[in-house]
Amino acid sequence: MKALAGLFLLLLSVPVNAAEPVPVTVKALDKLWLPQQHNAPAQILSLNTPDISAEISAPVIETSVNVGDVVSKGDVLIKLDCKNYLIQQQIHKASLKRSASQLAFARSQLVRAINLKKKNSISDEVLDQRRTEVKVALADKTLQEQNQLLSDMNVDDCEVKAQIAGVITQRMVSAGDYATIGQALVSLVDMSAIEVEADLNHAEIHSLQQADEIFFVHENRDFALQLKTVVRVFDYQSATAKVRLRLNQESQPWPGSEGRLKWQSKQSLLPAEYISRRENQLGVFHVIEDKAVFTLLDKAIEGRPAIVDLPANVSVVIEGRHRLNDADIVDVVSKHR
């Protein structure tokens, strides 16, 4: 017992040393960052997909195009039977000539009446009648001019033409069919005016707006894009809004092509292997003035990279962190560049 008591007193007489510093290896946060890649389904859309319709009612006598044909603006697509409209055109031409002659005669009668009135050879009533006849003849000529214009337009509409350049995607009539006013005859897709459309959530839209480079990935090719607009209406079911982007290069995928929108966020991620758990909370250890500091990462998910809101040059512990607790004294044995 005396020996044990002596040993106990001896231990008490030995000065207590502070905890030994924990050796750690550190590396600047910006040297550990992973680029934060985003991607989302997207599709190529044509800005112009008109259905070319008949402007008159007439039998179809010829179809000049088939599905897949490439057409230029002004090309004839469908020909309609124009016999009735040509007859109407000739009738209106004749009516216009008659009206012009009647107007010329009414004007000559008015001039004659004015001269006779100067000689007091006719009454005021007769002069007024001649003036009225000129006005009526002028109105009739104007009416016939408009009828002539309409008949000319109808004859022009006997040939259904492409309003834009594009590709024929559907032909709804054949020779022998009867086309009516407003009936769609041919569907056309503009191959040059195209955009990319995607549905993104709020966080993705914010990230996309900050991105330096955006790509549409299709058949293992990357097509550079430029953000055009965000449709500021969210779908309440999917919590997404539509974004439209322009293609920056001449070689472009076809309208209707599906692919993925790809971009890199400016906010990078810390790899999962440098994230630690202490007291059931995830965080990252870094060193400030030879002390370990445990910064919580509220949005971190175990096993996945996480956003770290710390200065880019902060010294993150990459080796020795498993022994660390917050506020431990550390000995930085190596700094990785």
Secondary structure, DSSP 8 states (H G I E B T S, - for coil): -HHHHHHHHHHHHS-------EEEEEEEGGGT-EEEEEEEEEEEEES---EEE-SS-EEEEEE---TT-EE-TT-EEEEE--HHHHHHHHHHHHHHHHHHHHHHHHHHHHHHHHHHHHTT-S-HHHHHHHHHHHHHHHHHHHHHHHHHHHHHHHHHTTEEE-SS-EEEEEE---TT-EE-TT-EEEEEE-SSSEEEEEEE-HHHHHHHHH-S-EEEEETTEEEEEEEEEE----BTTTTBEEEEEEE-SSS---TT-EEEEEEEEEEEEE-GGG-EEETTEEEEEEEETTEEEEEE-TT--TTS-EE--S-TT-EEEEESGGG--TT-BEEEEEEE-
